[in-house]
Amino acid sequence: MKLLSLNPRVWLFQRVGGLLGSVGLMLSAVIITRAEGPAKVRPNVIVILADDLGVGDVSCLNPRSAWKTPGIDRIAREGRRFTDAHSASGVCTPSRYTLLTGRYSWRGRLKSGVLHGYDPALLEPGRLTLAGFLRDQGYATGMVGKWHLGLDWERTGTAVDAVDFSRPFAGGPLAHGFGRYFGISASLDMPPFVYLDQDRATPVPVGRIEASPSPKMWRTGLIGPDFRHEEVHPRFRREALEWIDSRARARAVDGTPFFLYLALASPHTPTVPTPEFIGRSGANPYGDFVAQVDATVADVLEALDRHGIARDTLVVFTADNGCSPAANLGELRRFGHDPSAGFRGHKADLFEGGHRVPFLVRWPAEVPAGSTCSRVIGQLDLMATLAEVLGRRLPAGAGADSVGFLAQLRRGDRAGSGRRSLVHHSSQGLFALREGPWKLLFTPDSGGWSDPKPGSREAARLPALQLYHLGSDPAERTNRIAAEGAVARRMTRRMGRILADGRSTPGPDLAFDAPAEWPQTTPFRPR
């Protein structure tokens, strides 16, 4: 039974959504073209998630890029490019929650912003993740990299960093389906600066480091004796390759497939490429850090070749959101480089530059090489897609917003429309809805960090809603709200149902966390 909020505004659109019912959602969430059979062999799965990488930073997606990304481009050359793919948010914690659960993060307690290194666990106990689902299907599951979904540290006091680092933490990767974990608690610029191995800090922090200015940009905080920011990416690379090596050998013996979630902390700040990559891009330090990310992708693909398992390994490369202004966008422009590849905005925004991300998939056994798909997909769709790959049903209540794209993965645009609507979310907790070529922003501003900023004088002079036709206006320059009121009203009703029903896929309504102060409810009242 769905929990109704005590907030009368939220209660209103919840009740209206309930009256409209799930039938409408069944018709709107996805167009079914034909059933897709499961894979003949259970593939290994590797998801590589870059941190703050713009869609224009990948050369196969941006012909005008100032640098080349041959490692990432190899995935496209030997697999499929999705050119209209999106993270769930313009910032990283909500994107990571949604990718792992197939559920919009704002259905939980985090309505805006991101977590920090000492924040408690965000993933609810019992919430099924990609790792938990694949573990239940007999996969060995491992994660290397940035968690950024909160941890339940053993507290010793009320200060932010009052933690007993010698004690195991709860609520981390091991609690959510991963059998192996090595990484850091949050972004590379957020303390505590300490490595995490399984469910412990190792070694415990013994000192403090002061904040560093641009381009390194990290905060003041506790640091471990072996922790150097510029060594984190190489350490993640080494740990990931060692785990692939061990699991490939194990599969050769017992046939157990594996799932690796490689959540890089780069090219997010601090911008710390190692010496061999300095100057590699021919642009600025951010470009050099992108080159280091690209080289790691190449190393992962080479490891699969070396073990003879490339054909039956599904590799996904994507990013948690768009490029950050910390990359020095003005300097990049002087090199002729646009991390957003002509799309408006950047990290944190509702504009396309905030959440349109690289999404490349290679799976030689099933996916045609050198292919492209222009259908809308979201990272949250990985949950339902992997269920399709394995011929399994997700448990009731799991992946509530995940729509499988196995048909598009195999047949591209020939597979039909697939997902019809997708919710976007900004750093400020504001919403937009994508439906076919239309995109409706329920705010007059960017929703994030680019102009017009929320609460600015410029935004106050603009219409309350923004409606763009991305087919003819991908740069979101012409607001068509005045001329297309019927489209806006239809999409507003759709958004109200998606919020109210606790899911956007067929099935019974689901409960979700609806506190008294939701960041944005008024626009979803029926009109």
Secondary structure, DSSP 8 states (H G I E B T S, - for coil): -----SSHHHHHHHHHHHHHHHHHHHHHHEE--------SS--EEEEEEEES--GGGSGGG-TT-SS--HHHHHHHHTSEEESSEE-SSSSHHHHHHHHHHSS-GGGSS--SS---TT----S-TT---HHHHHHHTT-EEEEEEE--S--B--B-SSSTT-B-TTS--BSSGGGGT-SEEEEESS-TTSS-B--EETTEESS---EEE--B-TTT-B-SEEE-TT--HHHHHHHHHHHHHHHHHHHHHHHHHH---EEEEEEEEEESSS----GGGTTSSSS-HHHHHHHHHHHHHHHHHHHHHHHT-STTEEEEEEESS---GGGTHHHHHHTT--TTTT-S--TT-SSHHHHB--EEEE-TTTS-TTEEE-S-EEGGGHHHHHHHHHT----TTSSTT----HHHHHHGGGG--EE-EEEEE-TTS-EEEEETTEEEESSSS-SSSSSS-TT-HHHHTS-S-EEEETTT-TT-----TTT-HHHHHHHHHHHHHHHHTS-SSSSS-------S--S--GGGS--
